[in-house]
Amino acid sequence: MPKASVKRLIECKKKYLIDLVLDIEKYPEFVPFCFDAKIHENKNEGDLTRIIADLTIGKGLFKDTYKSDVVFNKKKDSIFVKNIKGPLDHLSNNWKFTDKKNGITEVTFDIDFEIKNKFLNSLMVVSFQFGLEKIADAFQKRAEELFRNSKNQI
């Protein structure tokens, strides 16, 4: 099962980065390999926000949609994602956001997944870290474009 972790220091307020990650329907605009996104449910449950969403992802001829349960924990500044249905046997990823000095936020992204199709899963293992870095780069670039001058704003 492919597992990986990426950590980035981004010159942006934590709140803006969390909002960026939770704005799932915008992913096709900037996330590599993401073709479509749809929110089915978005509700607040005390300190948690729960989102049920579909993402259509792929590369070349391989494209598929999976449904995820996304939970934002407001107290822990973390977002946990697990698959509900689709081409994945297993998916869990965790975003953690930590304030650093001078308007910098540390973002940690951990992911663990397995595709039902064993052949595709073996192909993913080879290119997984590269793909994850491209996705992390896309989130960082998007944050810099949207919030470049916002780190000192209230």
N, C-alpha and C positions, 0 to 999 in steps of 0.2 A: 504494500500500500504506500503510494507516494506521500511523504511528509516533508514539510519545509517551513522555514521561518524567515521573515524579512523584518529588519528594523530600520527605520528611517528617522532622521531629525529634520523636521519641516518647519520653516519659518512661517508659522501661522497659529492662530488661537485654536486651542483644543476644541472648543464648541463648533467652530467652522468645519474642522476636519470630520468631526462626528456627523454633522449635518450632511457633509459631502458623501460619506459612506452610506448614510441612511437614504439618500436621494437616489434610490435604486433605478427608478424609471429613466434617469439620465445616463445610466451606464453605457448604452449603445453609442452615445455621443463621444465617449473618450476611452472606454475600456477595450483593450485589444481582445479579439475573439468573441465579443459580446454583440449579438445581432438584434436582440429584442429584450425588453424587460416589462413586466406587468405586475402591479400591486393588486392583490386580491383582497387583502385585509390589512388594516393599520389601526391598532387600538392601544390605548394607554391602560395599564393595569398597575396602578400605584407607582412604584419606582421603576417599572419596566414598560417598555414600548415593544409590542409584538407586531411583526409584519410578516404576512404570508405573500411570497412573491415568486413569479416565474422568471427565469433567465434562459434565453436561448443563446447557447455558446457553441463554438466550433471553429474549425479551420479547414479550408478547402472544401472537399466534398462531405466532410464529417460535421454535422450540425445537429444539435438536439436540445430539448427544453427540459429543465428540471425545476421542481418546486422546492422552495426552501422556507424554513421557519427561522426568522431573524429576530433576535431578542436583544434590545438595547437596555443595559442596566445603568440607570442614571447615577446611582451611588458609586458604582465601580468604574464608570467611564469605559465600559467595555461593550462590545457587540459580539454575540455568539450566533453562529449560523450552522444549521444542520439541514440535510436534505430530507424531504418528505417523500417525494417520488420522482421518477425520471430514470436516466441512464446510469445513475450512480448507485453502487451497492452501499456506499458510505461516503458522507461528506461532513466534516466539521471544520469550521474555521473560527478563529477568535481574533478580534481586533482589540487592542489595548492602547489607550491614549494617556500620556503622562506629560504634565506641564514641566518644562525646563526653564532655564533662565532666558531673559531677553526675548520673550515672545516665541520661543521655540517649543514645539511639541514633539515628543518622541512617540512614534507610532510603531507598534509591534503587531505583525500579522502572522499568525500560525495557521497552517492548513494541513489537513489529513484527508485523503479521499481515495476511493477505489471505484473504477468504472466496471459495470457489469460485464462488458465485453472484454475478456481477458487479453485478446490481441491488442486492442486499443489501449488497455491499461499498461501493457508492457511497452508500447510506444511512448506513452505519456511519461513513464519513469525516466526515459532518456532525455526528454526535452522539458521536463517539469520545472526545474530551477530557472531555466532561461525564460520560460513563459511567466513564471511568478515574478521575476525581476521586471519584465516588460509591464506587467499589470501594476506593480508597485510604482514604477516610473510614471505610468499614466495617471495614477492617483496624485502623485506628488506634483506633476506638471499641471494638472487640473487645479489643484489647490493654489499653486503659485499664480496661475492665470486669474483665478477668481478672487483671491484674497491677498494679493501681493502687498497692498498698502493697508491692510486691515489689522495688522498685529498690534498697533498702538491705539486702535480705536476702542471705545468703551462698548 
